[in-house]
Amino acid sequence: MHGENRYPVIEQSNQWYARALGLIPSATQTLAKSPTQFVNGVAPKYLQRGQGCHAWDVDGNEYILT
């Protein structure tokens, strides 16, 4: 997180999402898992890796998945 912003920076994720919109209808295969279903930065748009309940997005932000 940066400065007063309480949400992580997701610039790379947003770039990937913009590209996906031109390639995949709704940028996803299911509406339930669509990035449009979550507030930006609350849930990862694109995972890079995971270990146990921890996941990291393409921007390097760590999420704890429950």
C-alpha positions in Angstrom: 0.0 0.0 0.0 1.2 3.5 -0.7 0.5 6.8 1.1 -3.0 7.5 2.3 -4.4 4.9 -0.2 -5.7 1.9 1.8 -5.8 -0.3 -1.3 -2.8 -1.9 -2.9 -1.4 -0.5 -6.2 -2.7 -2.7 -9.0 -1.3 -1.0 -12.1 0.0 -4.2 -13.8 -3.2 -6.0 -13.0 -5.2 -3.2 -14.6 -3.0 -3.3 -17.7 -3.6 -7.1 -18.0 -7.3 -6.5 -17.5 -7.5 -3.9 -20.2 -5.8 -6.3 -22.6 -8.1 -9.2 -21.6 -11.2 -7.1 -22.4 -10.1 -7.0 -26.0 -9.5 -10.8 -26.1 -12.0 -12.5 -23.8 -15.7 -11.4 -23.5 -16.1 -9.8 -20.0 -12.4 -10.7 -19.5 -13.4 -13.9 -17.7 -15.1 -17.2 -18.2 -17.5 -16.7 -15.4 -19.3 -13.6 -14.1 -19.0 -14.8 -10.5 -15.2 -14.6 -10.7 -15.1 -11.5 -12.8 -12.9 -8.6 -11.6 -16.0 -6.4 -11.9 -17.5 -8.3 -8.9 -14.9 -6.8 -6.4 -13.6 -3.4 -5.4 -10.2 -2.7 -7.0 -7.5 -4.0 -4.8 -9.7 -6.0 -2.4 -9.3 -9.2 -4.4 -6.6 -10.1 -6.9 -7.4 -9.8 -10.6 -4.4 -11.9 -11.8 -2.5 -14.3 -9.5 1.2 -14.8 -10.0 1.8 -17.4 -7.3 0.4 -18.9 -4.2 1.4 -20.8 -1.1 -1.2 -22.2 1.3 -3.8 -19.5 1.9 -1.4 -16.8 0.7 -1.5 -15.5 -2.9 0.4 -12.8 -4.7 -0.9 -10.9 -7.7 1.1 -9.7 -10.7 1.8 -6.4 -8.9 3.5 -8.2 -6.0 0.6 -7.6 -3.5 0.0 -10.4 -1.0 -3.6 -11.6 -0.2 -4.8 -14.0 2.4 -7.5 -16.1 0.8 -10.2 -17.6 3.0 
